């Protein structure tokens, strides 16, 4: 069983929801970033989404845009992110997903990417600007077996028949975009998310994680009951931006991981008391 | 040849879809829809609506009426006698898109897309703009159709194309300054795409060039082919035969494709002229087809200016409308097939042509169009006198007077 499936199975057994953390690789530098990621994994992060910085991040709000610029200034790239995963694998078993725009992967070369990323210990990829229609050119390079997940996005604007087509070829988990907009806090519609998550679960056996507009532990706690995991990005990048020169940055990020986990655990407990069962 | 017959039979301005792209928007290996899932349903809806509505005779009639009575089409085809004599070679004809309402070819597309948006029931238009010509043309369409309008424009371009900012505001549009990146066209397009994701239900994004995700490269081309269709008819009168060579500047490439497209199956040479900026060697240029490599930017695969690791580079050109590190996917296909060739002209050469055309013909060209004129200045003298060149004079140069004044002041400063 690959690391992603294994992690979601473990969480389900414990009646917990996954905390998926997005951080840009190399923000603000290679060494510092590696230290931050290790601290977050140690603090209980369930899945790491490692962001590949890109010069033109059209799906991202200002916080992640600035994080990407810092990482690029620090010399980061897709190659950096892959090396970083290799280093992380010496100390952690947390599943790692590469989150990228398509051009850095295309420039790296599809054959080289699908050789190097899994070898370094990446467990999957999510390409934000590569809808299934354009993904066919990757097919001949995909690794055999199901150890490298292709995570697909579903948006609030995705109609039902399209959603079914998308989830059919997905693996790892389904990433449910929480709002029509770019990454960053605000604009959540919990009822819409609950409904869409429910129809996704009816359409697929894969875990469903929600992200894009979730910024506080309260948001995460509110949404956790509807899904299998919550993706937090801008909230971590905010801390990196604000405390990047501070010696306790790693500890602050670890603290943030623990408070998100705690908030999500609490609603899980409340929920199980209400419904009289665990997890599910 | 089939689609050429169709060109003659359909009324001017009637949109049409050609043999490419395919149903996914691919022009050979280029094009496509590389966007976040949130936008995919909107693009599919737009494509469906465009294909359906553009075939409606009443839509075609409405657009045709606007192009004739509001835009002022057909624009003249003018024999540049003094420029031709000065250069002493091929005969040069100018397709006067600078005389279209708002002063550039951009209005052909914004009339088409604005009308389409209204037929689709959208209430608001957004656009990106570099030189401001597309922003002005979109603001104009919004005013005419009674729609709200927001135009995203890089801060560097706001600074160097101030007259167009004022025009957009007079037309009732809100100009939104974009500070990210170098504050030019690429950044304006990033921000417009971000905004569109959040407003997609009631807002149509009017992309101004044959770039962006499918269906834009096809749709913008279709709305611009009227340029080439008119040329094809006009040359029958004067000079009385089909041209040998068509020349147009290429940023994203909409005025060039509009001119070239009806001639693709004809024995006519096609030359696109990109901006070489300071020089190709300096790296400060916008010659995407000449010096770029295959990549994905703003929703389609094409040539792009990029680093080895896939980061998009900043483009450089004195002309804000050519200052773009991408290019339309159909141009990438025409380059690879050899059907069109792509040259480049640097800032200095464009400025010389700008002055030359102003003095010899009394026509002040846009700095963008001056690149196409400059190619003639370079190449026409060596061509036989029988050769007929049609240059797309895609816009007028009033908007560029600030740039010239500043450049003159800066040069004076360095002399002192």
Boltz contact constraints between the chains, C-beta under 6 A:
constraints:
  - contact:
      token1: [A, 55]
      token2: [B, 311]
      max_distance: 6.0
  - contact:
      token1: [A, 55]
      token2: [B, 312]
      max_distance: 6.0
  - contact:
      token1: [A, 56]
      token2: [B, 190]
      max_distance: 6.0
  - contact:
      token1: [A, 56]
      token2: [B, 312]
      max_distance: 6.0
  - contact:
      token1: [A, 58]
      token2: [B, 190]
      max_distance: 6.0
  - contact:
      token1: [A, 58]
      token2: [B, 193]
      max_distance: 6.0
  - contact:
      token1: [A, 58]
      token2: [B, 194]
      max_distance: 6.0
  - contact:
      token1: [A, 59]
      token2: [B, 36]
      max_distance: 6.0
  - contact:
      token1: [A, 77]
      token2: [B, 309]
      max_distance: 6.0
  - contact:
      token1: [A, 102]
      token2: [B, 34]
      max_distance: 6.0
  - contact:
      token1: [A, 102]
      token2: [B, 296]
      max_distance: 6.0
  - contact:
      token1: [A, 103]
      token2: [B, 295]
      max_distance: 6.0
  - contact:
      token1: [A, 103]
      token2: [B, 296]
      max_distance: 6.0
  - contact:
      token1: [A, 103]
      token2: [B, 310]
      max_distance: 6.0
  - contact:
      token1: [A, 104]
      token2: [B, 310]
      max_distance: 6.0
  - contact:
      token1: [A, 106]
      token2: [B, 296]
      max_distance: 6.0
  - contact:
      token1: [A, 107]
      token2: [B, 310]
      max_distance: 6.0
  - contact:
      token1: [A, 128]
      token2: [B, 36]
      max_distance: 6.0
  - contact:
      token1: [A, 129]
      token2: [B, 34]
      max_distance: 6.0
  - contact:
      token1: [A, 129]
      token2: [B, 35]
      max_distance: 6.0
  - contact:
      token1: [A, 129]
      token2: [B, 36]
      max_distance: 6.0
  - contact:
      token1: [A, 131]
      token2: [B, 37]
      max_distance: 6.0
  - contact:
      token1: [A, 131]
      token2: [B, 40]
      max_distance: 6.0
  - contact:
      token1: [A, 133]
      token2: [B, 24]
      max_distance: 6.0
  - contact:
      token1: [A, 134]
      token2: [B, 32]
      max_distance: 6.0
  - contact:
      token1: [A, 134]
      token2: [B, 34]
      max_distance: 6.0
  - contact:
      token1: [A, 153]
      token2: [B, 37]
      max_distance: 6.0
  - contact:
      token1: [A, 155]
      token2: [B, 37]
      max_distance: 6.0
  - contact:
      token1: [A, 155]
      token2: [B, 38]
      max_distance: 6.0
  - contact:
      token1: [A, 157]
      token2: [B, 38]
      max_distance: 6.0
  - contact:
      token1: [A, 157]
      token2: [B, 41]
      max_distance: 6.0
  - contact:
      token1: [A, 177]
      token2: [B, 38]
      max_distance: 6.0
  - contact:
      token1: [A, 180]
      token2: [B, 38]
      max_distance: 6.0
  - contact:
      token1: [A, 180]
      token2: [B, 198]
      max_distance: 6.0
  - contact:
      token1: [A, 181]
      token2: [B, 197]
      max_distance: 6.0
  - contact:
      token1: [A, 181]
      token2: [B, 198]
      max_distance: 6.0
  - contact:
      token1: [A, 182]
      token2: [B, 194]
      max_distance: 6.0
